[in-house]
Amino acid sequence: MKSPPLKQVFGTLAVVAMVGFAVEGGEYGTVDLLKLKAQVRGERDSIVSLRSEVDSLTRLEQALKTDPATQERVAREVFGMIRPGELLYQVVPADSARR
């Protein structure tokens, strides 16, 4: 079997090198482009999630400003407020009773 001429081998190597440079050469290669696209997708997902959270908090803010039932619930749960005539029971965990 006859080996290919040296000129043909170098020509093939040159073509392979050019294709390699076209794919990965320069400041940003294909791998960098794929990483950046994945990062953009992640950031867009974060934006969607944050918008949903902001919408939820906006609805809660509006309810706290205007809805008496929500105001009462928060007053009872967060501040421990009670109506006249009601009794407030506090359950103290066993660990905190020893202090």
PyMOL commands that set and color helices and strands:
alter all, ss='L'
color gray80, all
select helices_A, chain A and resi 6-24+30-66+68-79+94-97
alter helices_A, ss='H'
color red, helices_A
deselect
rebuild
show_as cartoon
